[in-house]
Structures are given as C-alpha cells and as structure tokens.
Amino acid sequence: MRVKEMHPLCCISLDNPSTADHHSPSPLPTYPPPTTATNATRTFAGVLYKWTNYGKGWKSRWFLLRNGVLSYSKILQPETLAAGEDVRFIGDVSSGRLKHLDTCGSSRRHMHHKTVGIVHLKVSSFRESRSDDRRFYIFTATKTLHLRTSSKKERVAWIEALASTRNLFTLTRLNQKPSNISVSTERLKNRLIEEGTSEVLIKDCEQIMLLEFSEIQEQVKLLCEERSNLLDTLRQLEAANIEVEASGVPEGEYQLRQQEFSDLHRGKYSEWSTTESSDDVEKQELEEASEDEETDFFDTKDCFPGESMSCGCMDTELKSQPDVMAESGDLQIERRKKLPDPAEKEKGVSLWSLIKDNVGKDLTRVCLPVYFNEPISSLQKCFEELEYSYLLDRAYQHGKEGNSLERILNVAAFAVSGYASSEGRHCKPFNPLLGETYEADYPEKGVRFFSEKVSHHPTLIACHSEGKGWKFWGDSNIRTKFWGRSIQLDPVGVLTLEFDDGEVFQWSKVTTSIYNLILGKVYCDHHGMMHIRGNREYSCKLKFKEQSILERNPRQVHGFVEDGSGKKHATVFGKWDESIYYINGITNVKPKDMGDANLLWQRTLPPMNLTRYNLTYFAITLNELTPGLQEKLPPTDSRLRPDQRHLEKGEYDMANAEKLRLETRQRMSRKLQENGWKPRWFQKDGEDGTFRYVGGYWEKREEGKWDDCPNIFGEFSKEINGSISRS
C-alpha cells in the first residue's frame, strides 16, 4: 500500500468530535483542485464521525472512497486496501489512532466484520452544512448520512474527493460514443474464400451481416442513451427530493423547479456548495437512526414530499381562505415576511454554568437568559391560534345555510389547527407582566383580537376575538409536572365560540408534553381527549394520539361527530401538524376510504429560510409595528416591551439587561395583586367562571387617550415602591 499524503494531527477522543479543532497543532495543507484524472481515480480513506441515534450519538467509522463507491465500517479493515494502491488518507492517520481503531476490534477478532454501509455516488448527492463547518451530508434515495470531520479543512478535503469522483462520472458519460461501435467482416470473407465461395455471394453475405449489425448498433446506442438519461434523472430527482423535503415546496410548485434542478449536472448550481442554496436540510436535525444500529429512537415525523390523500374537495379547498377583504374595504396592510437581521452574533449558553451559578438560590429569583425565549409573548401566542380563523368564517356561513354538520366539522378543524404552529418551536414565549396587553387588528382576515394578563399568581391570560359572525374568548392557566426528562403541561380553562345565530361551542385543550430536555432533540407532543360540546344538534370528540418511541405515524388525530343521542354522523381524522379530513358516516379510515375523504384544513407551509425560532409567516407578523401603529397603542402593549424588541433585533446583551430589570419588577406583581389590583379590560364571570371582556378598549383606542394605563415597562414610581414596602 502506497500512502501519498499523511497529515499528522494530535490524537483526539473518538467519542467527542467537538474538541478536535481545539487540539490541532498544525493546519492541514491545501489540497489540489479535484479536476485531474489522477485525483479523480485515487482512493481516499479516513475516519469520519457518523450520527447513529440519540442513544449513542456520533460514532467514529472507517470510510473508504474507491471507484465512485463510498463504504464504511465500524473498525479499520486493512485487507480492504490493496498493496501498492494509490491511497490518500484524510485527517489524522497517525499510528496511535490507527492502533486505537484496531484495538476496538481486537477483542472481536474472531468475528467476521463486514462493511456496514455502501453508497454509490453515481446516484447520490451531497451537501455541506452551513451552521457547522465540520459537518456534511450524503443523500441517497433511501437514507441520509450525517457526517462530521475533526476540522474544517478535513471537510474540505472530503468534499473535494467526493466532487472529483462525481466529475469523473460526468466525463465518462460525455465520452461515451456508442455510434463508434463497429464490426469487421475480414475473417468471414477469408473463410468464405477458402471454401471457394463466389465473390458476389460473399458481398451479399457481408451486406446481410452489416444490415443485421446496424439494427443491433441502434439498439445498443438507444440503451446507452437511456442508461445515461436514467442516471441523470436519478440525480435530478434526488436533488429535487432534498429541496422539496427541506423547504416544504408545494406539489404545484415542484414542476416549476424541475428545470432548475435539471441544470445541476451542467454546473448552474454546485451540488455540494452552500453558496447558492439554503441549508434547510439542517432542519431535519438528524431525524433518521442509522441502519448500523440495532436500537431505533423516534424523534420526528415521517414526512415525504407530495404525500397527500386524495379527496373530493382538494382542488377547491386549497384555493385560498375566504375573501374577507370585500367587507373590509380596499385596505391592504403590507406585513413583513421575515424578522430583522440580527445586530449581534448570538452567543451560546452553557447549561452547566447556568446551573453552577445559581446553586442554592431561590428559583423565582433566577433570570434565564433570552437565549431560551422567542421574540413574542404569551399574549401574542394566544392570537397565533387564530391563524386559520377562516375556518370559523366558513363555519358561520355553513350554519347560516342550515348545514349544521359542516359547521361542527369546521369548528373541529379550527380547534386542531391551533396546534400546528407548535411544530419545531423549542423556545418559550416571554411571560407577560401583570397588566400587559396585546391587540391585533387584521382587517385582511376580518379579525380583531385583544388579550390581557389578568392574574400573576396563578398566571392567567384572558383573550377575546371577534370575526365575521362569531366571537371567541377564554382564559388559560397551565399546571406543570416535571418528570425528569420531560415536562407535562396540563391546560386549565374553557374556550368558548359563539356565533351570531346563538349556537355556542365550548372545549378545553389537551395535554402538551415536551420531551428530551436533557439528551437529544427537544420535541413536543399533544395528546388526550378533546370534547367540543355544542348547545344544539352536534358535538365532536377528538382523540390526540400519544406517540411512542416506536410510533411510525405520529401526531394522529381521530374522532367522530355525534348528535344528542350519541349517533355518529361523520369521522374526523388527520394530523395536528399537517391536515384534517372527514368522511360521512363511521369508518376505520383505511387506505381504500381515502378517495371519499374531504379536506377540512391544511397547514400553511413554513418559510423556506427558517430561523432558530421556527416562526411561521403569521407568527413573524405578531410583534411587528406597522406604520402609524405605535402612536395608537397603550403603554401596556407587548410590542412596546423592550427586552422582547431587543431580542427581535438581535441585540442580545441589551435584551438580557432589560429582561433582568423587568423580571425584578415582575416579582413585585404578587404584592400588587394582593393589595387589590384588578384587570383593566376583563372581569371574571362568577366565582369560578371565565374572564370575559368588559369592552371599551377599541373605543379608547379611537380616542387615543391612555392616561389611566400605567407604564408597566418603565421604572416603578416612589409611591408604588413605598406602598409595596409597607405591605
């Protein structure tokens, strides 16, 4: 075996790739461009870290790239390298590290160690990670390899090696000329002459043979072209599949992008560069367990592009939301599509330092950094659940036309749709201050919304919304249970929906659990029974199925619409993060029934370039100060909260300072409440009833007089401080 280059790096722990960059004594030399035939045909070998699952994390594997095939195994296999082979080792191949790999397998030397995985680069693609300069991905039609090097330069070397192999495939296909295939008739002619065959007969035989061969030649040429086209198509589909999965491209837009992907092999976009394409594949977050591990760990949903169920109303249902602009005049508010660019680079947070610095302290006095927050408050998050308010407009219209069944079905879809925005949202909203408010006036949706924090202990948020022919209100309180690796959130309170014709529906939210707080990717699940009770003909019971570790089809919702006697009239099913369907009558929802399914609701696709907060397009607008709005807002509105505004702008140091100041003030709220503080815009409906909106806010807004509203985001006055200290 002939080694062309050896790059000495100090040995590092195989189980901790994150420490590699800090121990490299000398940088790797720059590799030559991967365009020469020598470089393309060379064999590459080295150790890479491969993601296995959330139980075992990153594991070192021996990788070998030879003749367009990338293979990997759990231990070093010297027999795979032929003597005298032109091999380039990438990364640390010092004797100590090779010995470590050999030692790992020496205890099992009597066992037969086979190659764990093989990837054919001819029908695969690869990408660099934008967020981690040591990580890259290899995509095949059936799996994704998440790989990590010990340093940035090692990744460059591996990417160049992969690119050189792909370039070789391209050149090979271009150099194929099946039309040059020829056949010689000299031996046949000589043999016929020896037999004394006449020259005329020999020429006739020669013509017959050439004619037959020409047909075979055309067939071979056609087969070669089909093979080349098939390989190109596989590469294009693979690239398209990656883009569609990562960015959530609708099926209708997929055709528009096919031409874009068809230019990949012509160099329009570099398949392995991150300069022309967003690294949305990061959002997959290592979701698939590798095939070389025995244990499967569930993390996130199995979602494939174009996956949908056929339904009778699909073509009309996806046109848009109902047109509420007609009665709102021609007012069209331009709302933003993205958050402001961060002014500072966000700093990571050491959980260990956070715990160490607060050991023995009162937890109520610990101020968590804004790193754990998203730039909206709980008041605004209440309004986020009305993103699909068009379902209530549609329900009102159905009831007006006498179709009570369609009304309850749309109400059920609305109750489920409020959970869709929780997908991928791992940061917590800001906890409002006592008396903090939030208004939302969306004439393009035909909706007005108002909320207020009405109690600090227990924490209660009340909200009220009005739309086209309906009113929606409720208050929310959450009981929390900590189970070590997870948190269980049990909502307390009733949500009420009332239509102008007097029909009322009430329901409570289901339990939310947040998993993997200590190890793995954090994700949430909603589970339990939701009973939507109506005061007239129909009610609906929906079961949010709790997902298990081995669940292959998570986030399922299934239920029935019943009348007063308990007779079932319709089956409702779907996923709370995707879509909801219904079928008339009772069914177990088997695949053969999908043709009769009717779409009620489908989630709006998230932005293509997601931030760390994973906000939807609608959530991005919640904290926006549109032109002329700030002058109309009371000093208690969440949009004016300074720490939240600084976080949205990416001013993290100022956001932390303001959050500390406001939380210090917030600790005085309990004493204020005990001294007789009452909410300004809501009043409790009875001793154990729901907080109801008392009115007057929008009228005060028209007047523009907020003298009786305290500046809760400012400094406490001496009078207030004195009254608190005396209490």
N, C-alpha and C positions, 0 to 999 in steps of 0.2 A: 504494500500500500504506500503510495507516494503522497505526502502531505505538502500542499503548495503553500499554505499560509497558516501560521499559528499566532493567535493573538492572546498573549498572556494577560489574564485578569486575575485578581486575587479570588480565592475561593469564597463562595457565599453559601448561606443556608439554602438548601433546595426547597424548603417549605416557606420561605419568606422572600419572594422576589422583589418586594418593595424596597429592600435595603441595598439592592445591587448598585444603584447609581452612586451611593454614598461611599462605596468602598473601592471604586475603580481607580487604581493608581495611575493609569495612563490611558489616554484616549485611543480608540481604535483608529487605524489608518483609514483613509478614504478609499472606498472600493472603486474600481474602474467601472465605467458605464457598461450596462448589461446588454450590449448590442452586438458583440462579436460572436462568431460561431463558437469559438473556444469557450467563452464564458457560458454560452447557452447550453453546451453539451457537457459541461463539467458537473460532477456530483457534489452536492452540498450536504453537510451534516452538522449537527449540533444539538444542544439541549434547549428546549423551549418549555415554558410553563403553560400547561393546558388546564382550562377550567373543567372540573369534573362535576361537582354538585355542591350544594350548600352544606353538606355534612363534612366534605373533605377539602373543598376549596380548590386552590391552584396546586397542581402536581407536576413535577418535572417529568418530561418524556423525551426520549431519544428520537429525533426526526432525521429522515434521510430523503433528500430530493434527488431523484435519478430518472432521466429519460421521461420527464413530464409526469412522474408519479411521486407523490409525497406520502411516505409511510412513516408510522410512528409506533413505538413500543415502550413498554414500561421500564425496560433495562437496556443497557448498551449491548448490542449484538455484533461483536467483531466479525463474525462469519459473514455478515451482510456486505462487508467491504472487500472487494477483490484485490488481490495483490497487484501492485502497480497501477491501481486505478487513480485517475486524476481527481482528487478529493480536496475540497476546500472546507475547513472547519470554521464555523461561525460561532463566535463567543469564546467562552473560557473552556479550553480543551487541555488544560494542564493535567499532569499525571495525577495530581491529588483528586481532581474532580472525576476523572475517568475511573480512578480506583474506587471512588465513593459509589459511582453507579454500579461498578462490577460487584462491590461488596453488598449492595442492596439485593442483588440476585444470587449471591453465592450460597446463601442458606437454602436456596431452592434450586441448586444447580442440577439436581436430578430431575427436575420438572422440565417439560417441554415448553419453552417460551416462544409464543408465536407473535407475529405482528398484530398490534391491537387494531389499527385502522389504516386504510389506504384511500387516498384522494387522487383522482385523475384530474390534473389541471386543465386538460383539454376541454372539459365540460364543467369547469368550476370558475369561480371568480373570487377576488379578494379585495379587502379594503383596509385602510389604516383607521385607527381611532383618532378622533380629533381631541378628545378630552384627556387621553392618556398617551403620551408619546412613546410608550413601550408596548402598546397593545395593537394587535391587528386581527382581522377575521378572514376566514376562508369559508365561502359559501358553496354548498353543493345542493343538489335537488332535494336531498333528504335530511340534511343536518347543517349546522353551523359550528365551525371550530373557533373557539375563543382562545387566542394565543397571546402570550406575553413574553417579552425578552427581558434580559437583565439590564439593558441600557438602550438609549435612543439609537445609537449607531448600530447596534446589533439588529434592531428592527429594520433600519435602512438596508443593511446587508441582505436580510431575508427577503424583503420586498423586491430588491434588485434581482435576487436569484429567481424569485417567482416570475417576475416580469420578463426576464431573459428567456425562461422556458416558454412562456406564452408567445413571445416574439418568434421563437423557433417554430411553433405550430403555425403561426400566420405565414411565415416564409415558406414553410413546407407546402402548405396548401396552394400558395400562389405559384410555386414552381412545378406543381403537378400539371402535366400536359398529356392527358390520355389520348389526344389525337395523334401523338407521335408513335403510338404502338404500331409495329409493322411485323410482317412475316416474310420469310424468304422461301422461294419455291425452287431454289437451285438443286437441292438434294432430290426433290421429287422429279425434276426434269432429268437429272443424270440417271436416276433409277429407271425411268421410262425409256431413255435412250438405250440403256444396257439391254432392255428387253426387246429392242427393235421396234418400238412404237413410232409411228409416223409423226413428223413434226406438226402436222395440222391437228392431230389428236392430242398431242402434248399441249398445244396452245389452248385447245378447248378445255382440257382438264385444269390448266392453270387459271383460266378465266372463271371457271366454276368455283374453284377454291378461293380465289380472291374475292368473288362476289359473296360467298358464304362468310368469309372472314370480315368483310366490310360491315355486314349486319351485326356480327359479334362485336366489332370495334365500336359501333354506335351504342350498343347496349352497355359496354364497359364504360364508355365515356359518360353516358347518362347516369350510370350507377355512381361513378366518381363525383359527378356534379351533385347528385342527390346526397351523397355522403358529406360532401363539403358544406352544402346548404344546411343539412341536418345539424352538423356540429355548430355552425354559426347560429342557427336558430336556438339551439340549446343554450348557448352562451347568452343570446339576447333575452330569452325567457328567464334565465337565471338572474340576469341583471334587472330585468323588469320586475321579477318577483321580489327582489330585495328592495327596490324602490317603493313598490306598492305596499309591502308589509311595513316598511319603516315609516313612510309618510302618510299612510292611510288614503291613498288615491282612490277616489270613487271609480266604480267599474266603468262608468260612462266616460271618464277622462283617460282611462287606460289606453284606449285606441289612439287618443291624441298624442300619447307619449311614446308609442311604439317606434315612430320614426326616429325619435331622439335616441332610443336605445339601439336602433339598428346601426347607428354610426359609431358604436363603441369600438368595433374592430378596425374602423378606418381612422381612429385617432381623434375623433371630435372631443371625446372626454377620456381622460385617463382612468382606466378601470380601477387602478389601485391608488389614485391620488385623492386627497380630500379637498383640493382647491376648487373643484368645480361642482362638488356635490356635498350636501349637508350630511353630517354623520348621525342621522337619525337612528341608525342601527344601534346606537348606544342605548336607545330606549328599550331594546329587548332585554337588557340587563341580565345576560347570561341565563335566559329562561329555560334552556333545554339541558337536561342532565346528559352527560356523555355516555356513549354506548359501552365504554370500557369499565363502567362501574355497575355493581350489582344492585345498589340501592337507588330507587327513584325518589326524588324530592320535588314535590309540587311547588311551583312558585307563582306562575301567572297563567293566563288563559291561552288556549289553543285557538288562534285566530288566523284564518287564511284569506288572502285577497280574493274578492269575488265570491266569498262564501255567503250565500243567501238562500232563503227558502222561497219557492215560487208561490205567489199569491195572486188572487184575482184583482186586487186593487193596487198592485205595486206601481203600475205605470201612472196612475192618477195620484197616488198618495204622496209620492216624492216630488211633486211639482213645487210645492212651497208651503209655507204657512198661510193661513187665511189672510186676505188683504184687509188689514185694519187701517190702512192709510186713507181710505176713501172718506171715512167719517172724521179723520183727524186733520183734514185739510191737506195741503201740499207740503207740510212741514217735514223735512227730511234732515235728520241730525247725522252728521258725519262722525262716526265713532272710531276710535283707534283700533288698529289690528295687532299691535304689539306693545309691550312695555317699553319705557325709555331705556336706552342703553346705559349700563351701569357706569357710574362715575369712578368707581374704585374696583380693584380686583378683590373678589370675595375671599376672605380668609377662612380656612377650615377650623373646626372646633375639636379640641381634644376632650373626649368624654371623660377620660381618666383625670385630666387636670381639673375639669369641672367638678367631678365628684370629690377629688382630693381637697380642693379649695373650699368646699362647703361642708366638710365633715363636721358634725356636731352643731350645725346652725339650724335655726328654725326654717323649715322648708318654705313657709309662707313669706319669708324674707329673702329668699334666693331669687335673683333676677336672671332668668335664662337669656342667653344672647339671641339677637334677632335671626341668627342663623337657622333657628328652628321654626321661624314664622314665615308665612306667605303674606304678601302685601295687600291683604284685605282683612276686614274684621268679621266677627261672628254675625254682626248685624247685616253686613253685606252678603255673607254666605247664605243667610235666610232667603234673600231675594234671588240668589243663584238657583234656588229650587224652582223658580218660576220661569226658567229659561224657555220651557216648552209650554208657555201659557196658551198658545194657540189651540192646545187640546181642550182647554176649558171653553174657549170661544166656540169650538166645534161642538162640544157637549151641549152648550146653551142652544145652539142652532138646532141640533137634533131633537132636544126636548121641546123646543118651540114648534117643531113639525110633528110632534106626537110620537117620536121614536125614543121611548124611554130606555130600551135595551142599548141602543147606540150611545146614549148619554152616559150610562153607567160604565160602559166599556171604555169610553174616552177618559172618564174620571179615573178609572183604574190605571190606564196608561199614564196619566199625569202623576198619580201617586208613585208609580215606579220610576218615572223619568227623573225625579229629583235626586236619585242616587247615582245617575250616570256620571256626573261631574266628579265623583269621589275617586274614580279610577286614576291611579298614579299620583294622587295628591298626598304626599307624605309630610308636608309642612302644616303646622297648625295655624289657624287664623288668630288675629290679635283678640285678646279678651277685652271687651269694651269697658270703659269706665262707667260708673254709676251715673245715669242720666244721659249717656251718649246716645245719639240718634243717627238715623240714616234714611234718606229719602231717595227714591228712584222714580223718575218721570220718563217713561219711554213711550211717546206718542206713536212711534212706528210699530210698537207692539200693542198699543191700546191699553197700557197697563200703568197704574200708579201704585207705588208701594211705600210704606213707612214702617219703621221699626224703632224700638227704644229699649234700652236696658232698664228694666223696672225694678230689679232687686239684685243686690250684691251677695247676700247670704240668705237663702240659696241663690245661686246665679240664675236669673230668669230674663229671657228676651222675649218681648211681645212684638207681633207684627200684624199689619193689616194691609190688604191689597184689594184693588178694585179693577175690574176689567169690563169687557163688553157683555153686560147682562149677568155678571156674577161678582161675589165678594168672597174673599178668602182671608181667614185670620187664625191666630193661635198663639200660644206661648210655648217655650221649650225650656226644659231642665234636663240635665243628664246625671244619672247615677253611675259612678265609675267603680269598676272592680279590677284590681291588678292581680294577674296570675303569673307573674314572673317573666315569662317570655312574651306575654300578650296583655292587652288591655281590653276589657269589655265595657262598652258604653250602652247603657240602657236608657233610652229617652223616656221622659215623663211628660205627659201633656196630650192634649187632643187638638187636632187640626180640623177646622170647620170650613166647608164650602157651601155657600148659599146662592142659588140662582134667583133671578128676579121674579120667577113664577112661583116661588115659595118652596121648591124642592131643596132639601138640605142633605149633605153627606158629611159624615164625620169618620175619622180614622186616627190611629196612632202609629208612630214609626216603629220599625223593627229594630232589633239589636244590631249594633255595629261592633265588630271585633278587629283589633289591629294586631297583627302577628309579626314575629321575627324582630322584636325590639332589641334583642341582644346580638343575635347572629343571623346573617342572611339579609335578603332584601325585604324591607318593610312593605307589607301589603295589607289591605283591609277587605273585609267581607261583611255582607249584610245578611242576616238570617233571622228566621222567626215567622210568625203568622201575622198578616195584616188583614184586618176585618173592616171593610168600607161599608158602613151602615147608612142606609137611606131611609128617609121618613115616608117613602111612598112604595112603589112596587118592587124595586130591585135592590139587592145588596151584592157585595162581591167579597169573596175570601181568597186571598193570595198567600201562597207559601213561598218564602225565600229560602231556598235550599242551602243548608250549611255545607260548605265544601270541605272535603277531607284531603289528606295527603295524597291519596291515590286517585282523587277525582280527575277524570279526563274531560269532563264537560261542566265546568264550574259556572257560578253566577246564575243559576237557573231560577226562574220564577214560574209557578204554575198555580192555577186556581180556577174557580167557577163563579159564574153569575147566577144567583138564586133569587126566587121570588119569596113572598112572605111565608109560603107553605114549605119551603125548602127544596122545591123542584129546581133542578139545574137547567138553565137555558142556553148557556154558552161556556166554552172552555177558553181560558186565557193562558198564554204561555209565552216564553221568550227568555231573554237575559236582561238583567237590570242595567248592564253597561252597553247594550247593543240595540235591541229592538224588542217590541212586544206585538204578538199576533193574537187572533182569536178565531175560533171555529164555532159555528152554531151547533148546539147540542153538546153531548158528552162524548169525549174521546180520550184515548191514551196518547194522542199525538204521535203516531207512528209515521215513518217516512212516507207511506202511501197517502197519508192525510194532508201532506204539505201543499198539494195542489189546491185544496179547498181553503187554505189559510188566508186570512185577511190582515194586512198590516195596519196596526194602530199607531205605532210610534217607532221612529228610528233615530238613533243618536246622531247629532251633527258631528262631522269629522273634526278632530282637534287640529290646531295649527300644525303646519309641516315642520316648522322650526320651534320645537318646544324648549322652554327654559327649565330650570331646575324645579320651578313651582308647578309645571304641567297645567297651567291655567288654560281653560277653554277660551274661544273667541269671546264668548259672552262674559266670562269672568274677568277678562282683560279690561272690559269697559266699566266695571263696577266702581273703581276708585278714580275714574277719570274726571277731571274738572273741565267740562266743555266750555267754550267761550261764553262769558256772561253768567255762568252758574255760581261762581264763588260769591258774588255780591248778593245773591238771593238766599244763601244757606245760613242757618243759625250757627252760632259758635260751637254747638254740640255735635255737628255732623262729622261722621267718621272720615270724610275726605280731608278734613282740616286737622286730623290727628298728626302731629309732627313726626313721631317715630315711624309710623306707617308710611308717610310720604317719603321720608329719607330712605327707607328700605326700598321702596319702589324705584327711586332714582339711583339706587346702588351706592348711596352714601352710608356705608355700614357703620363707621365709627360714630357719626352723628346720630344714627338710628339707635345704636346701643346706649348712648348717653341719654337721649330723650326717653327711651323705654325705661331706663333705670329711674329717671326723675318721675315719670308718670306712674310707675308701679309703686314708688314710695308714697305718692299722693293717694293712690288707689287703696292703700291699706287703711286709710282714714275713712273710707266709704262705709265700713260697717258701723262705725260710731255715728256717722251722719244718719244712717238708716235707723239706728236705734233712737236717735234724737227726734224722730218724727218725719224724716224725709219721705216724700211721696212722688211717684212718677208724674210727669207733666201732661202726657198725652194719652195715657191708658189708665183704666180703672178696673179693679177686679170685679167680676160678675158673681157676686155672692161670696160666701166664706171660702168655699172650695172650688169656685168656678174659674173660668179662663179670663185673663186680662183682655178687655175689649177697648177698642179705640173710641175715645170720647169726642173726637172731632176737633176742628179748629186749626189744625196745623196748616193746611193749604190756604186757609183764609189769612192767617198771619203771614204766610209767605208772600201772598199778594200785596199785603200792606208793607212788607219789608221792615217790620219793627220787631226786634228781638231783645228788647231791653230787659225782659223778665227771664231770659235764658242765661244761665251762668257760663262763664268762660272756663269750662272744665279742663281745658288743655293748658291753661295759664298757671300762674302761681297762686297758692292759697292766700287769701287776704288775712290780715291780722285778726279780724273779727272772727272769721271761721276757725282759725287756729286756736284762738282763745276759748271759743265755745267747746271745741273738742277736748282741749286740755282740762277744762273744768268738769267735763262729763266723766 
